[in-house]
């Protein structure tokens, strides 16, 4: 994978300025996040990334499953 040097950010910058990093990912298609001077994370714009082809329904299901998994206890409490 080739990396655009304009699409590299530190983990600190990603943490402090995530909105800017997300906009950069939308512009460039992907952003590589470095930790301790090594590539650690990849932030990908799912609409622009040809390697990750998902329909709108699949994207919605992906996000919904993650939300349900992370907040399961709250949803179970609400279901009572």
C-alpha positions in Angstrom: 0.0 0.0 0.0 1.4 3.4 -0.9 0.8 6.2 1.5 0.2 9.8 0.6 2.5 11.8 3.0 -0.2 14.4 3.2 -2.5 11.8 4.7 -0.4 10.9 7.7 -1.2 12.1 11.2 0.0 11.2 14.7 -2.2 9.4 17.2 -2.1 12.5 19.3 -3.4 14.7 16.5 -6.1 12.2 15.6 -7.2 12.2 19.2 -7.2 16.0 19.6 -8.5 16.9 16.1 -10.6 14.0 14.9 -13.0 16.2 12.9 -10.0 17.5 10.9 -8.6 14.0 10.4 -12.1 12.7 9.3 -12.3 15.5 6.7 -8.8 14.6 5.5 -9.9 11.0 5.1 -12.9 12.2 3.1 -10.6 14.3 0.8 -7.8 11.7 0.4 -9.8 8.5 0.8 -7.7 7.3 3.7 -5.5 8.5 6.5 -2.7 6.6 8.2 -2.3 7.2 11.9 1.1 6.8 13.3 2.0 5.8 16.9 5.6 5.8 18.1 6.7 6.7 14.5 5.1 3.5 13.1 1.8 3.1 11.1 -0.8 1.9 13.6 -4.3 2.7 12.3 -6.0 3.3 9.0 -9.0 5.6 8.8 -10.9 4.9 5.6 -13.7 6.8 3.8 -16.1 3.9 3.1 -17.7 5.8 0.2 -14.4 6.3 -1.6 -12.5 3.1 -0.8 -12.8 0.6 -3.7 -11.3 -2.2 -1.6 -14.2 -1.9 0.8 -17.4 -2.2 -1.2 -20.5 -2.0 0.9 -24.1 -1.2 0.0 -25.8 1.6 2.0 -27.8 -1.1 3.9 -24.6 -3.0 4.7 -23.0 0.2 6.1 -26.1 0.8 8.2 -26.1 -2.7 9.5 -22.3 -2.5 10.3 -22.8 0.7 12.3 -26.0 -0.6 14.0 -24.3 -3.8 15.1 -21.5 -1.9 16.6 -23.8 0.4 18.5 -25.9 -2.5 19.8 -22.7 -4.4 20.9 -21.2 -1.3 22.7 -24.5 -0.3 24.4 -26.1 -3.7 24.9 -26.6 -3.2 28.6 -28.4 0.1 28.1 -30.7 -1.4 25.4 -31.5 -4.4 27.7 -32.4 -2.0 30.5 -34.7 0.0 28.2 -36.4 -3.2 27.0 -37.6 -4.0 30.5 
